[in-house]
Amino acid sequence: MAASFYYDPSINYLQIDGSLHTITAKLTNIISATFDVSGGLLPFGLTFDNNNGNITGTPTFPSISPLTTYIINALDAENNIIASTTVQILIDIVPEFYYINTPFVLANNNQYTGTDIIKPTYTFGNKVGTKYTSSPELSNIGLSINQDNGNIFGLTNTIINKQNYEITANNNNILYKTSITISVENVPSITYPSTNFILMQGESVSIIPNQLSGNTNQVYSISCKLPTGLTLNSATGEISGIPTVLTTVYEYTVRVSDIIGDAYIKIKLSVIKTELAPPVRSNASYEDAITNPAIQMRRKAEILQHKQNSSKLTKQQYLALLAKGNGPYSKRVWATQGDAFTSSNISGLPQSGSTIACNSQNRLIHKPTSSSDVPGPVVNLFLDPNVQPNGYTAPNRKRVDIGFKWPFSSGN
């Protein structure tokens, strides 16, 4: 059998990664020979062993070279060629890159183009000629990968939960692979079975939002404190508990948030003692009907804003009332002002009509009826200027010049 040798593989893609590389010659029927190389100088950092034909070295940046074919000859003692083969060598950088924000959560039916694409971070910068591919194909969720830079873009069209994709960068057959995780979810939304709830004092309450698929890790919050005895489940959006204090109609803003964004809904809650007859009055221009508790609330608020008879109080008792906030200057009538997140700063939400918008930063203090020694169940008072006491008629204050001095009396 004739003498021969070869290199396996015959094409070598060497990486500038700081490691030692060896290209070994496989010899057949060659016992004693010398070897030489032609076809150009080997890349900087590589050495050729004339005794066995092996090529070794640690490539560096100056070693970068295109794919080059080298001819290797085996010589006998008289320098005659007894065998010959070729080996190809390319040296280039590793196309190292990462998607540092993985996992990615994208909104379904959202167009990801322009500045909204998912972009990789490169270790040495993106080398011209590097090609990027994905496995499996991103097209299964409506996305694509830019083969020149690894950017991901497109129009999401499928709900998926944590799909792993392997992204490969190919720099002249020097490969680098990384993986990303993508979830596609619906944008957050929130609805309740109703937007107006009349609750019974002392009776269990469970108000559950309508269930929507495709959303995970949502957090629910509310614009201000619920009626006493009720709580909001921040994980499910359920409003539950047993209301203990009567309240008039308040308007709350419930917000649901996730990694994609926020959604809002406005609901109205009131707590009553007993079931009511139909509303006292209602018309097309007045959003909410005025009910018995609202009228009673207005009456109590009007009465309790007047100064009580304190002629029997001692000086010490009077000062004690002032210290407790129950003196004649304490706020017995209340209104809402301020911000929390309400319809005034949420674009697209309906503005409140006669309903009182609750607030976590009210400027006036809500006082229970117990502060004014009112018997019966404890109720928080609130003066709604849209409610007039039943049977109340505004006085006619128009002055008419009838030729007499005003005020007129029979003695004038």
C-alpha positions as CSV (number, residue, x, y, z in Angstrom):
1,M,0.0,0.0,0.0
2,A,1.3,3.4,-1.0
3,A,2.2,6.1,1.6
4,S,-0.6,8.6,2.2
5,F,-1.9,11.1,4.8
6,Y,-4.8,13.5,5.3
7,Y,-6.3,15.9,7.8
8,D,-9.6,15.3,9.5
9,P,-11.4,17.6,9.1
10,S,-9.8,19.0,6.0
11,I,-11.5,22.4,6.5
12,N,-10.7,24.0,9.9
13,Y,-12.6,27.0,11.3
14,L,-10.5,28.3,14.2
15,Q,-11.9,30.6,16.8
16,I,-10.1,33.5,18.5
17,D,-11.1,32.3,21.9
18,G,-7.8,32.0,23.7
19,S,-7.6,28.2,23.4
20,L,-4.9,26.0,21.9
21,H,-5.8,24.5,18.5
22,T,-4.2,21.4,16.9
23,I,-4.7,20.2,13.4
24,T,-3.3,16.6,13.3
25,A,-2.1,14.8,10.2
26,K,-3.4,11.1,9.9
27,L,-0.5,9.0,8.4
28,T,-0.7,5.8,6.4
29,N,2.5,3.7,5.6
30,I,4.7,6.7,6.4
31,I,7.4,5.6,8.9
32,S,10.1,8.1,8.3
33,A,9.5,11.4,6.4
34,T,9.7,15.1,6.6
35,F,6.9,17.5,5.8
36,D,6.7,20.9,4.3
37,V,3.9,23.4,3.6
38,S,3.2,25.5,0.5
39,G,0.5,27.8,-0.6
40,G,1.4,30.8,1.6
41,L,2.4,31.5,5.2
42,L,0.3,30.0,7.9
43,P,-1.7,32.5,9.9
44,F,0.1,34.3,12.7
45,G,0.2,32.3,15.9
46,L,0.2,28.9,14.1
47,T,3.3,26.7,13.8
48,F,3.9,23.8,11.4
49,D,5.8,20.6,12.7
50,N,8.0,19.3,9.9
51,N,8.4,16.0,11.7
52,N,4.7,14.9,11.6
53,G,2.8,17.5,9.6
54,N,0.8,18.7,12.6
55,I,-0.3,22.4,12.9
56,T,-0.8,23.9,16.4
57,G,-1.2,27.3,17.9
58,T,-3.4,29.9,19.7
59,P,-4.9,32.3,17.2
60,T,-5.1,36.0,18.1
61,F,-6.7,39.0,16.5
62,P,-3.7,39.5,14.2
63,S,-4.3,35.9,13.0
64,I,-7.7,36.7,11.4
65,S,-7.5,35.4,7.9
66,P,-10.0,34.1,5.2
67,L,-10.4,30.5,4.3
68,T,-7.0,29.5,2.7
69,T,-5.9,26.2,1.1
70,Y,-2.5,24.9,2.1
71,I,-0.6,22.1,0.3
72,I,1.2,19.7,2.6
73,N,3.9,17.3,1.2
74,A,5.6,14.3,2.8
75,L,9.2,13.9,1.7
76,D,11.6,11.0,1.8
77,A,15.3,11.3,2.7
78,E,16.1,12.5,-0.8
79,N,13.4,15.2,-0.6
80,N,11.2,13.4,-3.0
81,I,7.4,13.8,-2.5
82,I,6.0,10.5,-1.4
83,A,2.5,11.8,-0.5
84,S,0.6,15.0,-0.6
85,T,-2.7,16.4,0.7
86,T,-4.4,19.8,1.3
87,V,-5.8,21.5,4.4
88,Q,-7.9,24.6,4.6
89,I,-7.8,27.0,7.5
90,L,-9.9,30.0,8.4
91,I,-9.4,32.1,11.6
92,D,-12.1,34.6,12.8
93,I,-13.8,35.9,16.0
94,V,-16.6,34.1,17.8
95,P,-19.9,35.9,17.1
96,E,-20.8,36.0,20.8
97,F,-24.1,37.8,21.5
98,Y,-27.0,37.7,24.1
99,Y,-30.6,38.8,24.5
100,I,-30.1,40.2,28.0
101,N,-33.8,40.9,28.7
102,T,-35.0,37.4,28.2
103,P,-37.7,36.1,28.9
104,F,-39.7,38.5,26.8
105,V,-43.4,39.0,27.2
106,L,-45.1,40.5,24.1
107,A,-48.6,41.7,23.6
108,N,-50.8,39.7,21.2
109,N,-51.7,41.4,17.9
110,N,-49.0,44.0,18.4
111,Q,-46.8,45.2,15.6
112,Y,-43.1,45.0,16.7
113,T,-41.2,47.0,14.1
114,G,-38.8,50.0,14.1
115,T,-37.6,50.8,17.5
116,D,-39.9,48.2,19.2
117,I,-37.9,45.1,18.0
118,I,-36.0,42.8,20.3
119,K,-32.3,43.5,19.9
120,P,-29.3,41.4,20.9
121,T,-26.2,42.7,22.6
122,Y,-22.8,41.8,21.0
123,T,-19.6,41.1,22.8
124,F,-17.3,42.5,20.0
125,G,-19.9,44.2,17.9
126,N,-21.8,42.6,15.0
127,K,-19.3,41.5,12.4
128,V,-20.3,42.2,8.8
129,G,-21.2,38.9,7.2
130,T,-22.5,37.2,10.3
131,K,-25.8,35.4,9.7
132,Y,-28.5,34.8,12.3
133,T,-31.1,32.0,12.3
134,S,-33.7,30.7,14.8
135,S,-34.8,27.2,15.8
136,P,-37.8,26.7,15.8
137,E,-38.8,29.3,13.4
138,L,-40.2,32.5,14.9
139,S,-42.8,32.6,12.2
140,N,-44.9,30.3,14.3
141,I,-45.9,33.3,16.4
142,G,-45.8,35.8,13.6
143,L,-42.3,37.1,14.2
144,S,-39.1,37.1,12.0
145,I,-35.4,37.4,12.7
146,N,-33.2,39.8,10.8
147,Q,-30.5,37.5,9.4
148,D,-27.9,40.3,9.3
149,N,-28.1,41.5,12.9
150,G,-30.3,39.2,15.0
151,N,-33.1,41.7,15.6
152,I,-36.6,40.2,16.1
153,F,-39.6,41.9,14.7
154,G,-43.1,41.3,13.3
155,L,-46.8,41.1,14.2
156,T,-47.6,38.7,17.0
157,N,-50.6,36.5,16.2
158,T,-50.6,33.5,18.6
159,I,-50.9,33.2,22.4
160,I,-48.0,31.2,23.7
161,N,-46.5,30.6,27.2
162,K,-42.7,30.6,27.5
163,Q,-41.6,29.2,24.2
164,N,-37.8,28.6,24.0
165,Y,-35.9,29.6,20.8
166,E,-32.3,28.9,19.9
167,I,-30.7,31.7,18.0
168,T,-27.5,30.9,16.1
169,A,-24.9,33.4,14.8
170,N,-22.7,32.1,12.0
171,N,-19.5,34.0,11.3
172,N,-17.8,32.2,8.5
173,N,-18.8,28.8,10.0
174,I,-17.7,29.9,13.4
175,L,-20.9,29.4,15.3
176,Y,-22.3,30.9,18.5
177,K,-25.7,29.9,20.0
178,T,-27.9,31.5,22.6
179,S,-31.5,31.0,23.7
180,I,-34.4,33.3,24.4
181,T,-37.8,32.7,25.9
182,I,-40.8,34.5,24.5
183,S,-44.4,34.6,25.8
184,V,-47.3,36.2,23.9
185,E,-50.2,37.3,26.0
186,N,-53.4,39.4,25.6
187,V,-53.2,43.0,26.6
188,P,-54.7,43.4,30.1
189,S,-58.4,44.1,30.4
190,I,-60.9,44.1,33.2
191,T,-64.7,43.9,33.5
192,Y,-67.1,43.2,36.3
193,P,-70.6,41.7,35.9
194,S,-71.9,45.2,36.7
195,T,-70.5,48.7,37.3
196,N,-73.0,49.6,40.0
197,F,-73.3,47.5,43.2
198,I,-75.8,48.1,46.0
199,L,-74.6,46.1,49.0
200,M,-76.4,45.1,52.2
201,Q,-74.9,46.0,55.6
202,G,-73.8,42.9,57.5
203,E,-74.2,40.5,54.5
204,S,-71.3,38.7,52.8
205,V,-70.1,40.2,49.5
206,S,-68.1,38.6,46.6
207,I,-67.7,40.6,43.5
208,I,-65.5,38.7,41.0
209,P,-64.2,40.2,37.7
210,N,-65.0,38.3,34.5
211,Q,-62.3,35.7,33.8
212,L,-60.1,36.4,30.7
213,S,-57.7,33.9,29.2
214,G,-54.1,34.5,28.2
215,N,-53.0,36.8,31.0
216,T,-50.7,35.9,33.8
217,N,-49.1,37.7,36.8
218,Q,-51.7,40.4,36.9
219,V,-51.9,42.7,39.9
220,Y,-55.2,44.5,40.9
221,S,-55.4,47.8,42.8
222,I,-58.1,50.3,43.6
223,S,-58.1,54.1,43.8
224,C,-58.9,54.4,47.5
225,K,-60.2,52.6,50.6
226,L,-63.3,50.4,50.1
227,P,-66.2,50.6,52.5
228,T,-65.4,49.3,55.9
229,G,-65.3,45.5,56.0
230,L,-64.5,45.0,52.3
231,T,-61.1,44.2,50.7
232,L,-59.7,43.8,47.2
233,N,-57.7,40.7,46.4
234,S,-54.7,42.0,44.5
235,A,-54.1,38.7,42.7
236,T,-57.7,38.0,41.5
237,G,-59.5,41.4,41.6
238,E,-62.2,40.0,43.8
239,I,-63.9,42.5,46.1
240,S,-65.1,40.6,49.2
241,G,-66.0,40.8,52.9
242,I,-68.9,42.0,55.0
243,P,-69.7,45.7,54.9
244,T,-70.3,47.1,58.4
245,V,-70.9,50.8,57.8
246,L,-73.6,52.4,55.6
247,T,-72.3,54.6,52.8
248,T,-73.8,56.6,50.0
249,V,-72.7,55.9,46.4
250,Y,-69.0,56.1,45.8
251,E,-67.2,55.7,42.5
252,Y,-63.9,53.7,42.5
253,T,-61.3,53.1,39.8
254,V,-60.0,49.5,39.7
255,R,-56.7,49.0,37.9
256,V,-55.2,45.8,36.6
257,S,-51.5,45.8,35.7
258,D,-49.1,43.3,34.2
259,I,-45.8,43.4,32.4
260,I,-47.5,44.4,29.2
261,G,-49.5,47.4,30.5
262,D,-52.5,48.6,32.5
263,A,-56.3,48.6,32.2
264,Y,-58.9,50.5,34.2
265,I,-62.6,50.2,35.1
266,K,-64.9,52.5,37.2
267,I,-67.4,50.8,39.5
268,K,-69.9,52.3,42.0
269,L,-70.5,50.9,45.5
270,S,-73.0,51.8,48.2
271,V,-73.9,50.1,51.4
272,I,-77.6,50.2,52.6
273,K,-79.4,48.8,55.6
274,T,-82.5,47.3,53.8
275,E,-83.7,46.7,50.4
276,L,-85.2,49.9,48.9
277,A,-88.3,50.8,46.9
278,P,-87.8,52.3,43.5
279,P,-85.7,55.5,43.4
280,V,-87.3,58.7,44.6
281,R,-86.5,60.5,41.4
282,S,-84.6,60.2,38.2
283,N,-84.3,61.9,34.9
284,A,-82.3,61.7,31.7
285,S,-79.9,64.5,32.7
286,Y,-79.2,63.1,36.2
287,E,-77.0,60.1,35.9
288,D,-77.8,58.3,39.1
289,A,-81.2,58.0,40.8
290,I,-81.5,59.7,44.2
291,T,-82.5,57.0,46.8
292,N,-83.8,57.2,50.3
293,P,-80.3,56.7,52.0
294,A,-78.9,59.6,50.0
295,I,-81.7,61.9,51.1
296,Q,-81.3,60.8,54.7
297,M,-77.6,61.3,54.4
298,R,-78.1,64.9,53.2
299,R,-80.6,65.6,56.1
300,K,-78.2,64.4,58.7
301,A,-75.3,66.2,57.2
302,E,-77.3,69.5,57.1
303,I,-78.4,69.1,60.7
304,L,-75.1,68.1,62.2
305,Q,-73.1,70.9,60.6
306,H,-74.8,73.3,63.0
307,K,-73.2,74.2,66.3
308,Q,-74.5,72.1,69.2
309,N,-75.7,73.8,72.4
310,S,-72.7,73.8,74.6
311,S,-74.0,76.1,77.3
312,K,-73.8,73.3,79.8
313,L,-70.2,72.4,79.1
314,T,-67.4,73.4,81.5
315,K,-64.3,75.0,80.2
316,Q,-62.4,71.8,80.7
317,Q,-65.1,69.8,78.8
318,Y,-65.1,72.3,76.0
319,L,-61.3,72.1,75.6
320,A,-61.4,68.3,75.7
321,L,-63.9,68.4,72.8
322,L,-61.7,70.6,70.8
323,A,-58.7,68.3,71.4
324,K,-60.7,65.4,70.1
325,G,-61.8,67.2,67.0
326,N,-65.4,67.2,68.2
327,G,-65.8,70.9,69.0
328,P,-67.9,73.4,67.1
329,Y,-65.2,74.0,64.5
330,S,-64.7,70.3,63.6
331,K,-65.6,69.3,60.1
332,R,-69.0,67.6,60.2
333,V,-69.7,68.0,56.5
334,W,-67.4,66.3,54.0
335,A,-66.5,66.4,50.3
336,T,-63.9,64.8,48.1
337,Q,-60.9,66.6,46.4
338,G,-57.4,65.6,45.3
339,D,-55.9,63.1,43.0
340,A,-55.5,59.2,43.5
341,F,-55.9,57.7,40.1
342,T,-59.4,58.9,38.9
343,S,-61.2,59.7,35.7
344,S,-59.6,63.2,35.7
345,N,-56.2,61.7,34.9
346,I,-57.1,58.5,33.0
347,S,-57.7,59.1,29.3
348,G,-60.8,57.6,27.9
349,L,-62.6,56.9,31.1
350,P,-66.1,58.3,31.6
351,Q,-66.4,61.3,33.9
352,S,-68.5,60.9,37.0
353,G,-71.9,62.4,37.2
354,S,-73.7,62.8,40.6
355,T,-71.7,59.9,42.1
356,I,-69.1,60.9,44.6
357,A,-65.6,59.9,43.4
358,C,-63.6,58.4,46.3
359,N,-60.1,59.6,47.1
360,S,-57.2,58.5,49.2
361,Q,-56.3,62.1,49.9
362,N,-59.5,63.8,50.9
363,R,-59.0,67.3,52.4
364,L,-62.0,67.0,54.7
365,I,-62.4,64.2,57.3
366,H,-65.3,61.7,57.2
367,K,-67.0,61.6,60.6
368,P,-69.2,58.8,61.9
369,T,-72.6,59.7,63.4
370,S,-71.3,58.5,66.7
371,S,-69.2,61.7,66.9
372,S,-72.4,63.7,67.2
373,D,-74.1,61.3,69.7
374,V,-76.6,60.1,67.0
375,P,-78.2,56.8,68.1
376,G,-78.5,53.8,65.9
377,P,-76.1,52.1,63.5
378,V,-72.9,54.0,62.9
379,V,-72.9,55.8,59.5
380,N,-70.2,57.9,57.9
381,L,-71.6,61.2,56.8
382,F,-71.0,62.9,53.5
383,L,-72.7,66.0,52.0
384,D,-73.6,65.5,48.4
385,P,-74.6,68.9,46.9
386,N,-76.5,67.1,44.2
387,V,-79.0,65.8,46.7
388,Q,-81.7,68.0,48.1
389,P,-83.6,67.0,51.3
390,N,-87.1,65.6,50.5
391,G,-89.7,68.3,50.4
392,Y,-87.1,71.0,50.4
393,T,-87.8,74.1,48.3
394,A,-85.2,76.8,47.8
395,P,-86.3,80.2,49.1
396,N,-87.2,83.0,46.8
397,R,-84.5,85.6,47.5
398,K,-85.4,88.0,44.8
399,R,-85.8,91.6,46.2
400,V,-88.5,93.7,44.7
401,D,-88.4,97.5,45.0
402,I,-92.0,98.3,46.2
403,G,-91.1,101.8,47.5
404,F,-90.3,100.9,51.0
405,K,-87.1,100.5,52.9
406,W,-85.9,96.9,53.2
407,P,-86.4,94.9,55.4
408,F,-90.0,96.0,55.6
409,S,-92.1,95.7,58.8
410,S,-95.5,96.9,59.8
411,G,-93.8,99.6,61.9
412,N,-92.2,101.3,59.0
